[in-house]
Structure formats: structure tokens, C-alpha cells
Amino acid sequence: MIRLIVLLIGLCFLPVWAALPNVNLMPYPNSIQFGSGAFNTNIPLRVYLPNLAPSQSHYLKQQLRNTFENVRFSKSILRANIIFDVTGSTPMHPSLHQDESYRLNISPSQIRVQAANYWGLNYGLQTLRQLAYQYPNQLPSLHIDDQPRFDWRGLMIDSARHFIPIKAIKRQLDGMVSAKLNVLHWHLTDDQGWRFASQHYPKLQQHAADGQYYTHSDMADIVAYAAQRGIRVVPEIDLPGHASALAVAYPELMAHPGPYKMERGWGVFKPLLDPSNPEVYTFIKHIIAELTAIFPDPYVHIGGDEVKPDHWHDSQAVQEYMQRHSLASPAQLHNHFNLKVQSLLSVHNKVLMGWDEIFQPDLNKSVVIQSWRGFDSLTQLTNAGHMGVLSAGFYVDQPQYTSYHYRNDPQPQKRITLEHTSSMQSGQAWQFSITRLKGSPITGHFVLLPDKRAKHLGYIAIDGRKVIEIEDLEESKQMIRFSIDTWMGPLRISLTKNQPSQSQILVGNTPYTHQIRPLPQVPKLAPPYFASVPKDNAKTRILGGEATIWSELVMPYNLDLRLWPRLFAIAERLWSPVNLQSETSMYQRLAKLDKFATHRLGLKHQSQHLHGLATLSGQGDIDALKRFCQLIEQAQYYTRHHVKYQNGQYHQHASLDALVDYLPAESSYLRQWYIRLKSQDKTALYSKLMAQYQHWLNDVPKLKSTFSQSNKLAQQHALLNKHQSSLELGIQVIQYCMDPKLIVDLHTLRSQIWLHTHRHGELILAVNHLTEAILDGCIT
């Protein structure tokens, strides 16, 4: 200890964020300070481990061997140059609110990891592994003092809609521990499959799982594998809705007599358990007992969302039951049911957890509610005394920009008040309507004060939602543009001043059909438009956040591709200090972590992408196809779901092996170009861009040949033609940027770019967004 103190005094420390661009760690530590010198990892490394459980020691040793080539383990702390030091004992299973802090000190002579328990030691080792990948021979002298901002940092995996094999789930756990995520929320049942094998009710796996389910041994294996990595496993059994598969196996438990068959479509369906039937509660009691024997975590998730009450309305038994218990509405019946389930769980010292819809005043305050509806719902339930977990904004089954997830924060965001908007009565208001591919249009209005000196620049009021402040405006002679984050993703409105009908609205990367018209005056807003303010202690009840991957459009062969590497960015938002906000730094570090995740963690997002392209290209030019895929993206938000719904392909048996299924959530390649647009000398940059666009254009004949050889790719020939003209348009833009004296109608040029950005089925030619960013950079 004295040696450590002397060492720390001698270090030449730098401020915590000074080294941020130089160290590619995610999540970034709470505190990092650099000293002089480095630790040579090429010398014989003698590691001392404290007295831990055999499974914990085994895991640490395995991780160290995968990190360094010349590791030996010593029983003497005096002979070791890598020391793990723990001050307390550690249980076999992790728990909520456990101490996960650690200290990592690297000097020229020694590496020391200190923590109160095994969980902290492991997180210190995960940070060391990332450093060792970045500095394979000489680790820089530094001191890290680290702890998480939130205690609940999770990932929900939906194994019900499409079955996910045990091996694939374990691989995600390997990624999760590196990202310091500590909860696997395992969604085991839904309308399309019951994956939890039951000893008491064997018809569930016999008739409601299509032969794909997890045995008790399978699930216990996952629990042990996760616990070794400091990850809790919270099972979810959906009750009383999302029960179509359950209805196939045991129709006598349902509010409607049936008959039922396996549901293959995606959506929300009518089958509900019958709260008036005592056998329903016997069923739940036995299922809980089986869950308790497998999952040691105190929390059991019952879903509880999207309950369509039609079958309750139609059931005479249910209606009579409601009368006997003075239940005036389906919502009251649902709450009554939840209270009974809560009582059954409490017998086993289990705590109820569910989605927003379970929130009712009568629920025990220990119940944890997971919010998919957003900050307003989260504020309501935490103000009422419940603990909450945020998932809205972390839905990774949707293709979204990683920066959108990164801006999302479980703590309630800054609220706009009536006082904010009262100063905008002199602004200009516009009414808008956005036509969705499925569901009703999104309507509302926005108000702008283009004067950038104003304290508040404007707001947007979407009907049925709370007001969102507009904090940044981009204005030119012809256009005003602003972006806000919504439940759909980032919403960008580019308003053409003199011709509002020719404006553009993007949801993420995808243009949506819309109408915009000016209003004669600013509409008055009623109090319901404004978000409720969190109480002083409500923030302390926000446990953290959870990314969710629903599996309607996810298969085992593209699971990693849907999750990684962007889970590192979400993990950083949940672990690291709130003032860590630089999206440029995040993307730069994420590019390094992408390689680390592939080479050191064994994650398969890159190989899944390349394997898919190789399968599609056949004997064609796969290198040209790879480059093409860097310039296109999946249409974001739920656009892909809605397109499939329109085409009759929104079901369990629809094929998911097209080009779009092998693309990442966003093009990291294009993202790096956006970063370079902000930082490089323009003259040199435009020359590089010109050469690059020409190179992409030269690929088009190769792509046409490749597409003609593949049945799947041949369907995208029209996309290739539009791609070719997009690149030619990009070259025209770069020529203008290189020589602004060229006579160009900028309005027409931008309109052409927007036209080329239009959706092609489930795909977007994302290179057009880069072209527009280039144009923006040379006219501002």
C-alpha cells in the first residue's frame, strides 16, 4: 500500500478529460489520470489472484490468458507484477446495488487492480483488456478510479418470436461484460412461441414452441455463465396478454374458449388469460416455483403490456367476476390480476417487474416498472414511488444512429415549460402532418424564432406528445433546418422558406411523405402539452436503462450484427459520467472497439455481415459489394416493419436473407466521413472526396454484373441505377465546392439530392446524406 501511495505521488497527472481522444475505452472511466513511463507486457507476467470461488478464479485466469501471451500465476503477492486485490467477500450471484467500483493502477513496474469484491475486479480486468488491445507492448502509466452511474445496465433478448440458441446468447454475454452491462433480461414467452420448458405443464413445449425451447438445464447454464461475468438474469413470462402460444397448449386457461392455433404474424393479439378462473393462478404459482428454482435474481418480469380487452369484454364469466369484485374497467381488472401475481411472487421472495401498462396506484412500491413509453411515463411512475428502468430510446432492434442512443439518458431530460413558450407568441408557426406506412399520421405544429440571439429558438408540439424545445437552428437564405429526438428516432425538418410544400422531413435516415403549411398565428398550448416535473427524490428511483432487441426481424445469423458495436455506446451512457457528451469522440472510440470486439471478444457482427454478402454475391465481385454496402443503410425507425406489413411479409415465416438483413444499423464508414468534414482542410478533403466518389462510380459496372448473377440481388437493379446517378450528382456537388464560381442553382441541386434519398423498399442510399453534408459545408 505504501508503495502504491509513493507511486501515485510521483505521477505527473493530467486532467480527467485531457486524454479522452487518446484512449479508446468504452465505457469511458469515471476518472483517469496519466503518469510517465509504461509497463512492458513482453516480460514474464506473474499474476497474483486473491482467494475467490473456483469458477470466478477460472474466469479471471481465462481472461488474462486471452489478453497476454506470457502469463503465469503466482501464490506470492511479493513476486507478482500484476496484482488483483479484493477487500471483501463476494456471493456466487450478482445483485442489484452491488459495489461494482474498481481502481486500476499501471506503473512501469506493476499493474494493480483493487476492488471491494470480484465484480469490481472483473470490471477492472475488462478495462485492462481494452487497454492491452490498444497498447499491445507498452501499457501507459495511469490511474483509473471507476464506478457506474446507474446500477441497472441491461440488454433484453427476445427469444420468443425467433428462437436464439444458447451458444449465441452466451456470446452476447461475453460482449456485455466487456461493455460493463450487468443485466440480461430474457424474454422467454410471447404470441409466437413459449420457450420455457415446464415440468408441470409439458404441453407448453410440446405444442407451443415448434420444438424450440430451453430446458431447465439450458437456462441454469445461462444463469451460471452470466453470474461468472457479473451479469444478473431476469426472466420474462408474459402475463396476461401476449398469450397466443400459451392458448394453443392450454386453451382452458383463456378468457375465450378457442380453438387456437400458433400465431405466425407480428403484432398485438387478443388471447388473454381468464382472471376469473382459479386454475389460472394455480398455473402461475407452478410456473413461478419453476422459475425460482432456476433464476436466483429476486426480480421476475411479467410483461403486462399491450393487453387488448376484447376477450374479457366477451366473456360472461369475466364480466361476472368483475361485478363481484367491483372492478369497473378492464384496466382495474388488469391491476387486480397483477396484484394477485404480485402476491404469488412474494411467497418466493420475488419482486414483480413489468412494462409501463402495469402501473397502478395499488401496486407495491417495490415493483420495478420498465418504460417503453418514454420519459413522461418514467417520471410519472418514479414520482409515484416506483423504481423505473428506461428502454425508450434504446430499442436496438430498430436501425438507428448510434448517436441517437448516445444522447438518450435515463435521467429526465430538460423540460420545456409554459414560460418558455409564452415568449414565442411573436414567432412563426407551421402545421405539419407526417404520413406513416402503418398507423395514423403524426400531426402537430412547430414554432420558430430564427433570431439566434433569442434564449429559446422554438418548440415542436406533436399531437398526443409533450412539447420538445428546439435548441439549434441552421438557417440559410432558402431554408431553415432543425433536429429533435423523438420516440421514432431523430426527426429532422428542413423547411424551404418560400415553398413549404417542397420541404423535407427525415425520420432517422428516411424521408417521409408530409404536408407543411404556415399558420396565421401561434396556437395556444394547454397544460397537458407540458411534461410533468420530477420530484426531488424521483431521480434516485431511476435504476438505469435497458437496450431491447425484439426479434421480429432478427435471426441468430444476424443477432450480433444488430447489437454490436453500438451496445458499447449505450453502455457508456449508463456507466460513464453524464457530462461525457462528445459524439465525435464516441464514434472514434467505437471504431476501435469494433475491432476489439471482433478480435478479442469473439463477437460475430463483422463475420455475419461478410458471410451474408458472400452468400448473396456468389461468384460476383464481393469487394465491390462490400464497398456498396458502406454507402447504403437500412431504412430507420419501424420503416422496415411497416414495409413488410404492406407487402404481406410481416410474419414469422417471412425470409430474412436479403441484402438489408446483412447490413449494420448505420454505416460507420460514412460516419467517419462526416467527422472528417468537420475537421480537415477543405481543399485537400474535396480532392479526396472527388477521388472516392469516382472510385465508387467505377464500381457500378462490377455491381451490375454481380447483381445479375444473384436472384436476391437482381431485385435491386433499380436501386443500382439510382445509385449511379446519386454518385454523379455527388461529383457535381464536389465540383461546385472546389470551384464556387461555377453557376449552380443550389435549390435545384438540393432538391435533386432529396429526390435521390427516397426509400427503395427497406433500403436508403445513405451516400446522398453525405452528398448533402458536403453541400452544406461549402455554402455556409
N, C-alpha and C positions, 0 to 999 in steps of 0.2 A: 504493500500500500504506500509506504514511504517513497519507494522507487517511482511509483506512478505519479505522486504529487510533485516530486522533483522534475520529472519529465514534463508534466503539464506546465509548470512554471517556466521551463526553458523554451517552450514552443513559441514561435512568432505567429500569434494568432491573427487571423483576418476576420472581418465581419461575416455574419452568417450567410448573407446572400451574395457576397463578393465572388464566391467560387461557383455560383449556380450554373453559368454556362459551361463550365469545365468538367463537371462531374455528372455523369449520366446515371443518376439514381432515380428510381421510381418505386414507391412513393418517396419524395424528397424528404430528408430528415428534418426534424423539428429544429435542430441546431447542429451546425457543422463548422469546425474551425480547423484551419490548416497550420501545420508546422513546417519545419525544414527537414530535408532528408527523405529517405524512403526505406521501406522494408523489402529486402531482396527475397523473392519467393523461390529462387532457384537453389537456395541452400537446403540442406536437410531440415524438414519441418517436423518438430516434435510437439505433439498436441497433448495438452492435459485437459481431461474432462472430469467434472465432479461426479459424485455418486448420484446417478439417475436410474430410473426404471430401465430395464434391459431394452425395451422397444424404443425408448427415447434415445438412449446411447447409440443404439444401432442406427437410428435415423441420422443423428448428427455425424457419425463416422462415415456413413454412406455419402452424405452431402459434402463432407470435407474431401473425400477421395475423388468426388466428381469435380471438385474445384481446383485442387492442387495435385501435382503428379507425384510428389515425393513426401507423402505424409506417413509419419509413424506416430503411434500413440504411447504416451509415457504415463506411468503412475506417479511420477515425481513432478510436482509443480516447479521445483527448482531447476530441473533440466529442460523444461518446456520453453519454446519460444512462441507458441500460440496457446493462450490460456483462456479457458472458459470458467467463469467464476459465478456461482449462484449462491445467494444468501438465504434462501428459504426452500421449503419443500414444494412439490408440485403434485397435484392429483393426476389420475390417469386420463381424465376427460376435461377439456376446457369448459369454461363457463362465462356467462355474461359478467361484465365488470371486473374480470381478472386483470392483474397487473401485466401489461404487455411491454413495459418500458425496457430499454436496454441502453448500455453505453458501449461504444466501440472505440478503442484507442489503438492507433497504429503508430509506432515509433520505429526508428531504424533497427532496433534490436528486438522488438517484441510486438505481438498482437494480443490484445486482451479484450474479451467480451464479458461484460458484467451485467447481471440481471437478478431480479428477485426470485425468478423461477425459470423453468425450462422454456416456457412460451417466449419470454424475453430473450433468452439465449438463442433460440431458434431464429427470431427476427433479426438479431444482431448478425447471425451467420448468413441470413439471406442478403443483408446489405453487403457483407463481406464478399459474397459470391458475385454480386453485381460489380463491385469494385475490381475483383480479381479478373473478371472478363474484360473490363476496360483497360486495366493495367496488368497484363499477364506476367510481367517480370519484376516490376518495381512498384509496390503499393505506396502511394504518397503518405507521409506522416499527417495524421489528422486525429481529431477527437469528435465523435458524434454522440450527442445526447438526444435520445429519440423516444417519443411516445405518441400514441394515436390521439387524434382529435375526437373521434367517435368510437364507441365500444362495439357497435353493430355495423359490420362492413361485410355485406353478403353478396351472394350470387344465387339466384333461383334458377334451377334447371327443370324444365318441363319434360318429364319422361313419359307423359301420358299420351299426348297427341301423336308423337312419334317416339318409339322406344329407343332409349340411349343405352348402349351396352356398358357393363361395369368398367371395362377397360377404358372406355372414353371418359367416363366420369372421373376415374382416378387420375387421368391425365389433366383434367381441369383442376383437380385438387392440387396437383403439382404446380400448376401455374398460379393458383390462388395463394398459396403460401408465399411464393416469391413476391407477389403483389401485396402481401400482408392483409389479404381478405380472410375473415375468420368465421364466416357462416355459410354453409351450404344449405339452402332452402330447397328441399327435394319435393317437387310437385309430382305425386305418385298416382293420382286418380283424376279422371275427367270424363267428359261425354264419350270420348273415342277409345278409352281404354282404362282398365283397372289393373295397375301394375304391382300392387301389394298383395303377395300371396298370403291368404288367410288360412289358418288351421281350422277355425270354427266354421268358416263359410267358403268351402273349396270351390263352389260354383263360380266364385268371382274370377279365379284364374282359369277355370275350365271353360267358361262361356263368355267372359267379358274382357279377355286380354289377347285374343288372337294368338295364344301360345307364347306371348312375350310378356314376362313378368319377372319380378325379383323374389327369390326365396328369402326366408328369414336369414339364411346363411349369407346370401349375397348382400343383404342390407347391413348385417352385422359386420361384414368385411369392409364395407364403405365407412361405417362408423369408426372402426378401428384405424383404418387408413387415414381418415380425416383427423382423428384425435392425435395421432402421431405428429401431425403437421399443425396442431393448434387450431383446428377448424371444427366448430360445432356443426351438427347435422340436425336440422329442424324438418320433420316430415310434414307433408300436407296431404290430408284426406278431405276431399271436397264434400261439404255438408251444408245445407240440404239440397242445393242445386248442383249443376254440372254433373248430373247423376244418371245420364242415359246408359252408360255401361253397367252401372250398378243395377239399373232397372231390368236389363237383359237377364242378369243372373238371379235376381230376387224381386220379381215384379210385385210380390205380395207386400213389400215394404213401401210401395209407392202410393201416392195420392190418387193416381189414375190406374185402373186395372190393367191397362195394356191391351194387347200384347206389344212387346218391344223387340226391336232388332238393333244391332250395333249401328251407332251413328257414325257416318263417314264424313259428313260435312263439317265445316268450321262455322262457329257462331255461338249463339245463346239459344238454348233449347228448353222445352217445357218440363221434362220429367223432374219431379220433386219427391223427396221422402214425405211420408204421411205423419205429421206430428201427433195425430190423434191415435196412432197405433202403438201400443206398448211394446210390440216386438221391435219397433224401430230403435227404441232406447236400449233394448237388450242387445241388438246388433251393434250399436255404437259402444256399449260397455265392453263387449268382447273385442272389438277392433282396438279400443284404447288399451286394453290389457295386453294385446299382442304388440302394439306399438311400444308400450312401456318396457316390454322385455327386450326390445331391440335398440331403442333410441334413448340414451340416458339424459339427453337435454330436457330441461323442465318445460320447454315450450312445444306445443302441438298446434299446428296451423290447420284450421278447418275451412279455409277458403271463405265461404259465406257470401260470395259476390254474385251479382247478376242473377238474382232469384226472380224468375218470371212466375207470377202467382196464378196463372190461368188454371192449373190443375187443382190448386187449393180452392179457387172460386167454384169449380165444377163439382167438387166432392161434398156430398151431403154429410159424410162423417166428419170431415174437416170443419165444415160450417157449424155443425152442432157442437163440436169441440170448442170452437171459438166463442160460441154463445155461453157455454158452461164456464169458461174461464174469463169472460168479459173482455175478449180481445176484439177490438173494433175494426182492425185493418190487417192486411197481410203483413205490414211492417211490424205491427205488435205481435203477430203470430211468429214471425221470424225471430224477434227478440226473445219471446217466450221459449222457443226452441233452443236458441243459443244459451240461455240461462240453464236449461236442463243439461246441455252438453258440458257447460262450464262446471256444473255440479259433479257430473260423471268424471271429468278430468281431475277435479280436486281430490277425489278418493285416492288417486295415484300420485298426488302432489305435482300434478301437471298444470300448466298455465295455458289458458286459451289465447290463441292468436288468430287474426283473420284480416280480411281486406276491409276497406272503408265501410262497406254496407252493414257490417255487424255493429257499428257504433250506435249505441242507445244509452240513455242516462242510467238504466238499471244495471248495466254491466259492471262487474267488479273492476276497480281501478287498476288492478294488476294486469288486466288484459292488455296485450300489445296489439295495436292496430297498424296495419301496413297500408300506406296510402298510395293508390294508383291514380287518384283523382287530383293530386297536386297540393300546393302549399295551403290553399284555403281550407281544404279538408284536414290537413295536418294541423293547422292552427286551431281549428275547431275542436279536434279530439284531444290535443295536448292542453288546451285551455280548460277542458272538462276534467283533466286529471289523469288521462291515459298516457301511457308511453307510446311513442309512434316511431315508425320506420318509413322513410321516403323511398318510393320506387318510381314515381312520376319523374320523367326526365332521364331515367336510367334504363329504359327499355331497349336492350341491345339486340332484340330480335328485329327491331326496325333498323334499317340502314340510316344512320345519322352521322353528321360530322362529329368527330371526337371532341372538338372544341365546344359543341353544344352540351355534351355530357359534362365537360370540364367546368363549364360555367354554372352548372346545376349544383345547388348546395342545400343540404337538409335543413340548415337553419333558415327560418323565414326571411325572405328577401325584403329589401326596402319596399315599404308600402306607399302607394300614392294616395293622397287624401283629397278631400273636397277642397281644402285650402289651395292645394296645388293647381287644381283645375279652374278655380274661380278667377285666377289671374289670366286665364286663356280665353276669356269671352271675346277678345278682340282678334283672335286667331281665325284662320280659315279652316272650315270643316268639310270633310268629304265623306260620303256614304259609300260603302262597298259591299259586294256580295261575291263570295268565292264558291264556285260550283265544284263539289266533290264528286268523285266517281261512284261513291256509295254513301248514302245518307243525305240528310238535308244540307242545303248550302250554309256556309258560315257567313253571317252578316254582322254589320256593326258600322261604326264610323271612327274616323280619326281626326284630330285637330292638330294643326302645326303652327308654331311661331317660328318662322325661318330666321328670325333675328338670333344669331348665335350668342349674343351677349345676354340673352334672357336667362333667368335662373332655371326655368323649365321650358323645354323646347316643344313639348307636345305630349299627347297621350293617344292611346288607341283603346276603344271600348268595343269589345266583341260581345255580341248579344249572348246573355247567359253566363258570361265570364266577368271576372273582376278587371278593373281598369289597369292598364300597363303603361308606365311612363316611357316616353321616347327620349332617350338620353343623348343620342348622336344623330345629327342630320348631315348628309352630304348634299350640297347644292351646287348646281351649275346654271347656266343661262336657260337651259331647256328642261332640267329635271331636278326633282328633289327625291332623295332616297333615304330610307331608314330601315333598320332591322330591329326586331324584338324576338325574344324567346317565348314560345307558346307551348301548349301541350302537344302540338303537332310537330314541334321542332322549331328551328329558326325560321321566322317569317320575314321576308324582305319585300318591301313595296317600293318600286321605282315609279314615281309619279311624273308623267310628262305634263308639264305645266299647262300648256295651251291646248293639249289634246288628251285629257284624262282617259279617254277610251283606248288610247294606244299605250297605256302604261303596262307594267309587268308586275306580277305577284309570284314570288317563289316560295314554296314550302320546302325548306332544305335546298336541294338542287333542282327541284321540279317545278316548272311553270304550271300554274292552274288557271283555267278559264275564269274570268271575273268581270265584274262591272264596277266602275268607279264614276261617281258624279259629284259635283260640288253641291254643298248645302248653302242656303241663303244665310243661315245663322248657326251658331254653335248650340247643339242640343244641350238641355239641362240634364244633369245626371242625378238619379235618385240614390239615396244611401246604399241600397243593395249592390250598386256597382263597385263599391269600395271594400277592400279586403278588411277583415277583422284584424285587430291588433293583438299580437300575442301578449299574454300576461307576463309579468316579470319572471316568474319561475317556469313558464311553459317551455322555454328553450331547453331547460335541463331535462325535460322529459322526451326530447328528441334523441333517440338512441343512435341514429345513424341512417344508413341507406343501404339499398339492395338493388343491384342490377338484376334484370329479369330477362330470360331468354325463353319465350314461348315458342313452341316448336311446329307451328303450322307450316312454315316454310323452311324448317331446319331438319337435316338428316345427320346421322352420325358422320357421314363423309364430308360434311361442311360445317360441323359444330365449332371446331377450333377457329375456322375462318370467320365465323360470325362473332366470336368472343374476343379474339386477340388480334393485335396487341392493345386495343383500346380499353380493355379492362384495367390496364395499368393506370390510365388517366383517371378513371372513376375511382380506383383505389386511392390514388393520390388525393383526390378531393375529400375522401373520407378519413384519410390518415393525417395529411400534412397541414401546416398552419393555413388559416383562412386567407392570409394576405399573399399567398403564393398564387398569382393570377396570370402570369405571362403565358399566353397561348403559344407564342413563338418558341419559348424555351421548352414548353411541354412537348411540342411536335418534334423539336430537335432531339430531345432526350428519348422520346418514344421511338424514333427511328433506330436508335442504338439498342433499346430494349427489345425491339422487334427481332433483331439478330440474336440477342442473348436468349430470348425465349425459344428460338428455334435450335440453337446450338447447345445450350446448356440445360434447358428445361424439358426438351423433347416435345414441345407443342407443335402441332401439325398444320397450323394455319397456312404457312407458305407451301408445304408439300400438298395440301388439299387443293390449293389454287392451281399449282403446276400440274398435278395429276389430272384435274378436271380439264385443263386446257389441252394436255397431251391426248386425252381420250377424245375430245371434240375435234382436234386438228387432224388426227390420223396420220397420214403421210405428208400433210401440208407443212407449211413453214411455221413452226411453233414459236420461233423467236419474233417474227413479225406479229404473231397473235399476242404474245406477251406484251409487246410494246403498245399494241392497240388497246389492250385491257388496262393499260395505265391511263388511258385517255377517256374511258367510259366509266360510268358508275351505275349502280342500282338506283332506280327512282326511289326517293326517300319518303319518309312518313309511312303511312299504310298504303301507299300507292300500289305496290305490288299485290297486296291482298285484294285491293279493290278491282284491279285489272283482272285478276284471276276469277273473282266473283262474277264480273261482267261476262267473262268468257266460259263460264261453267266449269272452271278448273279449281274451285275453292273447296277442295275436299281431300281426304286422307290418301286417296289412291292416285292423285294427280302426280305426274312425274316432276321431279325436281333435279333435272340433269341438263338444263340448258345453260348457255353461256352466263346468264345472270346469276345462276346458282353457284358459280365458282369465282365470283368477284367479292373483294372485301367491302366493308361498309363505305369506305371512301378511298380515293386514290391518294396514297401517301406520296406518290411521285409528283402529282400536280400540287400537292400541298407544299412541297419543297420549292417549287417554282414560285408560289405565292410569297413565300418567305424571302426568296431572292429578289423578287420585285421590290421589296421594301428596303433592301439593304445594299444592293450592288450599284456600281457605277452604271448609269443608264445606257451610255453609248456601247460599252462592252456587252452589257446584258442583251440589248436588242440584236447585236450581231450573233450572239449565242442562240437566242430565240429564233432568229431567221434560219440559222443552220438546222435547228432542231425541227421546226415546222416543215422544212424541206425534206428532212430525213423521214419524218412521219408520212409525208406525201408520197415519197418514193416507195413506202411500204404498201401502198394501196393495191398495185397490181398483184403483189405476192398474196395479199389478203383475199383478193377476189378469187385467185386460184385455190387457196386453202378452203375458202367458204364453199366453193363449188364441189369439193370432194367430201363434204360432210353434210349429212341430212339435217342435223341440228343447226349448223351454221348457215346452211343455204337459206334458211328462213329469214336471215338478217341481211340479205343483199341490198335491200333498200337503205338500210342503215349505213352500209359502206358507201353508197353513193352520196348520202348526206354528209358522211364523214369527210369524203374527199372535198366537197365544196366548202365544208367548215374550215379545213386547213387552208384552202385557197383564200378564204376570207381572212383567216388569221395572218397570212402573209401580207395581205393588203393592209391590215391594221399596223403591222410592224413596219412596213414601208412608210406609212404616214408618220409613225413615231420617230423613225430615223430621219425623216425629212418633213417637218411640219409645214413647209412651204407648199407641199402638194395640195391641190384643191380637192377637198373631200367634203361631202355632205355628211357631217358627223351623225346627224339624226337618222339619216337613211342607213348609215353604216351600223349604228347600234340596233336599229330595227331588224336588219339582216341577221345580226348575231343572235338576237332574241328568237327569230324565226328558226334558226338552226339549233337552238337549245330545246326545242319542243321534244316531248317524250316520244320515244319509239317503243311501244309496248311497255315493258318493265325496265327499259334502259334509257339513260341520258347520255348524250355526247358531252361529257363534262369538260372537254377541251374548250368548248365555247365559253364557259365561265372564265377560263384562263384568258382567252382572247379578249373578253370584255374587261378583265382586270388590267390587261396590258393597255387597252384603250384608255381606261380611267387614269392610268398612271401618266400618260403623256398629254392629257388635256387639262390636268389640274395644276 
